[in-house]
Amino acid sequence: MANTNPNHRLLLRSLFDAAVAAAQPALCLPPHLPPHPTGRTIVIGAGKASAAMARALEDHWDGPLEGLVVTRYGYDVPCQRIEIVQAAHPVPDAAGLHAAERIRALVHGLGADDLVIALISGGGSALLVAPGAGLSLADKQSVNAALLKSGASISEMNCVRRHLSALKGGHLAVACHPARLLTLLISDVPGDAPFDIASGPTVADPTTCADALAIVRRYRIDVPDAVHSFLESGLGETIKPGDPRLQGSEVRMITTPQMALEAAARIARAAGLTPYILSDSLEGEARDVAKALAGIARQVAVQGQPFKPPCVLLSGGETSVTLRGSGRGGRNVEFLLSLAVTLNGQAGVHAMAGDTDGVDGAEEIAGAHLTPDTLARAWAKGMNPRAYLDNNDAHSFFQALGDSVVTGPTLTNVNDFRAILIDTNRH
């Protein structure tokens, strides 16, 4: 059975592409660059967009410059003056550990006339790995892997991560003191809290070790004894608001999920669709968020409420997946498969969901498309959609249908993108 209405597929992809383009560092970083200091300018950074951010900075900085940023394997961008190091994500590796040590050494001993520009984006939690005193890389790897399977929100995961780190939770900012510090952020977290982006290495953190320990207990995360003791002892406490060593540091949010959604909305409007941005910060289990949005989509398609079709429902944020099956995971594709099962072939409803960094879960696949005949095409191939959902194997499901969306590294990251297009005139 052929895919229905390829024009809808192309339009949805154009919305996704617009969202990603709006978050490109080359576009959004240059307006935020500061005046040159009288001393040295040091660039540090971590995240999936950090290399692209470094390149944008280099292209618009005509003074002396040096530095080091760490990004995900495959996300490097050639730079002349700033060294780019690649490391593993989402579970950290030795390359990330070594890069973190070098970054800390790079900012050591700076003076008040020096400037540090920190380029921070999503993914930095795993890439900038610096275990707290008495903890090992293996401890951090174990905790990261367990958090990813637990169903915890990104905010909860990052709370635990920064309380196990010698650099996150403001510790890197303290290492830069007394140099002037400017942090440029690309947000990938619901709510855009600076301390949640890459677990906040250069900003103050209001949460505590007790909060982190409560999250470990809430999700029954099996952590190494050393990690449990570290949190219980308070040794992992982060740098708090008001700390005098952070005075004079500045934080600028250069792009956010909301900005990306607004860019997509402009494309939808130009195509004759009325866009509705439902939220830039939806959280929760991917399959549950899908059920709620399916209910809204069906009400629009059948009753014309609360919006009249043709329209497109846009949302961002970061859902979670509690892995219970043996499949390949992926929160965006799990959302889509749950949406398909709930809609059950509802006429006139198409959708796309993808991670704006080009990687959904641990797969080099951004997301997938959904059409009104998705379930019918699956059954025709002998595939049981609900069985794939129960096994957390939505990547395999959409790949078998030819509906995966593969972008390669996008060099940015403003979290999940979801678009549900409702057009009852053309099915």
C-alpha positions in Angstrom: 0.0 0.0 0.0 1.5 3.4 -1.0 2.1 6.2 1.4 -0.7 8.8 1.3 -0.2 12.4 0.3 3.5 12.9 0.0 2.9 16.7 0.0 2.0 16.5 3.7 5.2 14.5 4.4 7.3 17.2 2.6 5.5 20.0 4.4 6.1 18.4 7.8 9.8 17.9 7.0 10.1 21.5 6.0 8.7 22.6 9.4 11.3 20.4 11.1 14.1 21.8 8.9 13.0 25.4 9.7 13.1 24.7 13.4 16.6 23.3 13.1 17.8 26.1 10.9 16.6 28.7 13.4 18.8 27.1 16.0 22.0 27.1 14.0 24.8 28.8 15.9 26.0 30.7 12.8 22.7 32.6 12.9 22.0 33.0 16.6 25.4 33.4 18.2 27.2 36.4 16.6 24.8 39.0 18.0 25.8 38.0 21.6 29.5 38.3 21.3 31.1 40.7 23.9 33.7 43.4 23.5 37.3 42.2 23.5 39.1 42.1 26.9 42.4 43.6 27.7 43.7 40.2 28.7 43.3 36.8 27.1 40.2 35.3 25.5 39.7 31.6 26.3 36.8 29.6 24.8 35.5 26.5 26.5 32.4 24.5 25.9 30.5 21.2 25.8 27.5 19.9 23.9 26.2 18.7 20.6 26.2 22.3 19.2 29.5 23.4 20.9 31.7 22.8 17.8 29.3 24.7 15.5 29.2 27.5 18.2 33.0 27.6 18.2 33.1 28.0 14.5 30.5 30.8 14.6 32.5 32.6 17.3 35.8 32.2 15.3 34.2 33.6 12.2 33.1 36.8 14.0 36.0 37.3 16.4 39.0 39.3 15.0 41.2 39.3 18.1 43.4 36.7 19.8 41.5 33.6 20.7 42.3 30.1 22.0 40.3 27.3 23.6 38.9 23.8 23.7 35.3 22.5 23.3 34.1 18.9 23.5 31.3 17.6 21.3 29.6 14.3 20.3 31.4 12.0 17.9 30.5 13.1 14.4 29.5 16.6 15.4 32.9 18.2 15.0 33.3 21.4 12.8 36.7 22.5 11.6 38.1 25.4 13.6 41.4 27.2 13.3 42.0 28.6 16.8 39.7 26.5 19.0 40.5 22.9 19.4 37.5 20.5 18.9 37.5 17.2 20.8 34.9 14.5 20.3 33.6 12.2 23.0 30.7 9.8 23.6 27.1 10.6 24.3 24.7 9.7 26.0 27.0 7.5 28.1 30.4 9.2 28.8 33.7 7.8 27.9 37.4 8.3 28.6 37.7 10.9 25.8 35.1 13.1 27.6 37.0 12.6 30.9 40.3 13.7 29.3 38.6 16.7 27.6 37.1 17.8 30.9 40.5 17.7 32.6 42.1 19.8 29.8 39.3 22.4 30.0 39.8 22.7 33.8 43.5 23.2 33.2 42.9 25.7 30.5 41.0 28.1 32.8 43.3 27.7 35.8 45.2 30.8 36.9 43.3 33.3 34.8 43.1 37.0 35.9 40.5 39.6 36.2 41.5 41.1 32.8 40.9 37.8 31.0 37.6 36.7 29.4 36.2 33.1 29.3 33.4 32.4 26.8 31.6 29.2 27.6 29.7 27.6 24.7 27.1 25.3 26.3 24.4 23.2 24.7 22.5 20.0 25.2 24.5 16.9 25.5 27.1 18.5 27.7 26.1 16.5 30.7 27.6 13.4 29.2 30.4 15.0 27.3 31.9 17.1 30.1 32.5 14.2 32.5 34.5 14.9 35.7 33.6 12.5 38.5 33.5 14.0 42.0 36.2 13.1 44.5 36.3 9.4 45.1 34.1 8.5 42.1 35.2 6.9 38.9 34.3 7.1 35.2 32.7 3.6 35.6 30.5 5.0 38.4 29.4 7.9 36.1 28.8 5.5 33.2 26.7 3.2 35.4 24.5 6.0 36.7 24.0 7.6 33.3 22.9 4.3 31.7 20.5 3.7 34.6 19.0 7.2 34.4 18.4 6.8 30.7 16.3 3.7 31.3 14.5 4.9 34.4 11.8 7.2 33.0 13.2 10.2 34.9 12.7 13.6 33.3 15.7 15.4 31.8 15.6 17.9 34.8 15.7 15.0 37.2 18.5 13.3 35.4 20.6 16.4 35.3 20.0 17.1 39.0 21.6 13.7 39.7 24.4 14.2 37.2 25.5 17.6 38.4 25.7 16.4 42.0 28.2 13.7 41.0 30.4 16.1 39.1 33.5 18.1 39.9 32.7 20.6 37.1 29.0 20.8 36.6 26.6 22.6 38.9 28.7 25.8 38.7 32.1 24.3 39.6 33.5 25.2 36.2 32.5 28.8 36.7 34.4 28.8 40.0 37.4 27.4 38.2 37.3 30.4 35.9 37.3 32.9 38.7 38.4 35.8 38.8 38.2 36.0 35.0 35.2 37.5 33.4 32.8 34.7 32.4 30.2 34.9 29.6 28.1 31.7 29.1 26.2 31.4 25.8 23.5 28.8 26.0 21.4 26.8 23.5 18.6 25.4 25.5 17.4 21.8 25.0 15.4 21.6 28.3 11.8 22.3 29.1 11.6 25.6 30.9 15.1 26.7 29.7 16.6 26.7 33.2 20.3 27.4 32.8 21.3 25.0 35.5 19.6 22.2 33.6 21.3 22.8 30.2 24.3 20.4 30.2 23.8 20.3 34.0 24.9 23.9 34.4 28.7 23.8 34.6 29.0 27.6 34.6 25.9 28.7 36.5 24.6 28.5 40.1 22.3 25.6 41.1 19.5 25.9 43.6 19.1 22.1 44.0 20.9 19.9 46.6 22.4 16.5 47.1 19.3 15.6 49.0 17.2 16.4 45.9 19.5 14.1 43.8 19.3 11.3 46.3 15.5 11.6 46.4 15.4 11.2 42.6 17.6 8.1 42.8 15.2 6.6 45.4 12.0 7.7 43.6 13.0 5.8 40.4 14.7 2.9 42.3 17.9 3.5 40.4 20.6 1.0 41.3 23.7 3.1 41.8 27.2 2.0 43.0 27.8 2.2 46.7 30.3 5.0 46.2 27.7 7.1 44.4 25.1 6.6 47.2 27.7 7.5 49.9 28.8 10.6 47.9 25.3 12.0 47.7 24.5 11.1 51.3 27.6 12.8 52.6 26.9 16.1 50.8 30.3 16.0 49.1 28.7 16.6 45.7 27.1 19.9 46.7 26.9 22.4 43.9 27.6 26.2 43.7 24.6 28.1 45.0 23.0 31.4 43.9 24.7 34.4 45.5 28.2 32.8 45.6 30.6 35.7 45.4 32.8 33.8 42.9 30.0 34.0 40.3 29.6 37.8 40.6 30.2 39.5 37.3 29.5 36.3 35.3 26.9 36.7 32.6 24.5 34.2 31.0 22.8 34.7 27.6 20.3 32.3 26.1 21.0 32.6 22.4 18.3 30.2 21.1 15.5 28.1 22.7 12.9 25.5 21.7 10.2 28.3 21.5 12.2 30.2 18.9 12.5 27.0 16.8 8.8 26.4 17.0 8.1 29.9 16.0 10.2 29.4 12.9 8.3 26.3 12.0 5.0 28.2 12.6 6.0 30.8 10.0 6.6 28.1 7.4 3.2 26.5 8.2 1.5 29.9 7.9 3.1 30.5 4.5 1.8 27.1 3.3 -1.8 28.0 4.2 -2.0 26.1 7.5 -2.9 27.8 10.8 -0.2 26.9 13.3 -0.9 26.4 17.0 2.1 26.1 19.4 0.7 24.0 22.2 3.8 24.1 24.4 7.6 24.3 24.1 8.1 22.2 27.3 5.9 19.1 27.2 7.3 16.3 29.5 6.1 12.9 30.6 6.2 9.4 29.2 6.3 9.6 25.4 3.4 7.2 24.9 1.2 9.1 27.4 1.9 12.5 25.9 0.9 10.9 22.5 -2.4 9.7 23.9 -3.2 13.3 25.1 -2.2 14.9 21.8 -4.1 12.2 19.8 -7.3 13.2 21.7 -6.8 16.8 20.7 -6.0 15.9 17.1 -9.1 13.7 16.9 -11.3 16.5 18.3 -9.9 18.9 15.7 -10.4 16.5 12.8 -13.9 15.3 13.8 -15.5 18.3 15.6 -13.4 21.2 14.5 -12.6 22.0 18.1 -10.8 23.8 19.6 -9.2 24.6 16.2 -10.5 24.5 12.7 -8.6 22.4 10.1 -6.4 22.7 8.1 -4.0 23.4 10.9 -0.8 22.1 12.5 -0.3 21.5 16.2 3.4 22.2 17.2 5.1 21.2 20.4 8.5 20.8 21.9 10.0 19.7 25.2 11.5 16.4 26.1 9.5 13.3 26.9 10.9 10.2 28.5 10.8 6.4 27.9 10.8 3.8 30.6 12.5 0.9 28.9 10.6 -2.3 29.7 11.2 -4.2 26.4 14.3 -5.1 24.5 13.8 -2.7 21.5 15.9 0.2 20.3 14.1 2.9 22.2 13.8 6.5 21.0 11.4 8.9 22.7 10.2 10.6 19.5 9.5 7.4 17.6 7.8 6.0 20.7 5.6 9.1 20.8 4.7 8.6 17.1 3.9 4.9 17.4 1.7 5.5 20.5 0.0 8.3 18.5 -0.6 6.0 15.6 -2.1 3.3 17.8 -4.3 5.8 19.6 -5.5 7.5 16.4 -6.1 4.1 14.8 -6.1 5.4 11.2 -7.9 8.7 11.9 -8.5 10.3 8.4 -6.7 13.5 7.7 -4.1 13.3 10.5 -0.4 13.3 9.6 2.5 13.8 12.0 6.3 14.0 12.3 8.4 13.9 15.5 12.1 14.2 15.7 15.0 15.2 17.9 16.5 18.5 16.6 20.0 17.1 17.1 19.4 14.4 14.6 19.7 11.5 17.1 16.6 10.0 18.8 17.8 8.0 21.7 21.0 6.3 20.9 20.1 5.9 17.2 21.6 7.9 14.3 17.9 8.5 13.3 16.2 11.9 14.0 12.6 10.5 14.1 9.8 9.4 11.8 6.7 10.3 9.9 3.1 9.1 10.6 0.3 8.9 8.0 -3.3 7.9 8.3 -2.4 4.6 6.7 0.6 3.8 9.0 -1.2 1.0 10.9 -2.7 -0.5 7.7 0.7 -0.6 6.0 2.2 -2.2 9.1 -0.5 -4.9 9.3 -0.1 -5.6 5.6 3.5 -6.5 6.4 2.5 -8.8 9.2 3.7 -6.2 11.9 1.7 -5.8 15.1 2.0 -2.1 16.0 1.1 -2.6 19.7 3.7 -5.3 20.1 6.4 -3.0 18.8 5.3 -0.3 21.2 5.3 -2.8 24.1 8.8 -3.8 23.2 10.0 -0.1 23.0 11.0 -0.9 19.4 9.5 2.0 17.4 12.7 2.6 15.4 12.4 -0.9 13.9 8.7 -0.3 13.2 9.2 2.9 11.3 12.3 1.7 9.5 10.4 -1.3 8.2 7.8 1.1 6.7 10.4 3.4 5.2 9.2 6.2 7.4 12.3 7.0 9.4 13.7 10.5 9.2 17.5 10.6 8.9 19.3 14.0 8.9 22.8 13.3 10.0 24.3 15.6 12.6 22.4 18.9 12.7 25.1 20.6 14.8 22.5 22.1 17.1 20.0 20.9 19.8 16.8 22.5 20.9 15.1 19.3 22.0 12.2 17.4 20.6 10.1 18.7 17.7 6.5 17.4 17.2 4.1 18.5 14.5 0.6 17.1 13.9 -0.9 18.2 10.7 -4.7 18.0 10.4 -6.3 18.4 7.0 -9.6 16.8 6.6 -10.1 18.0 3.0 -7.2 15.9 1.6 -6.5 12.5 3.2 
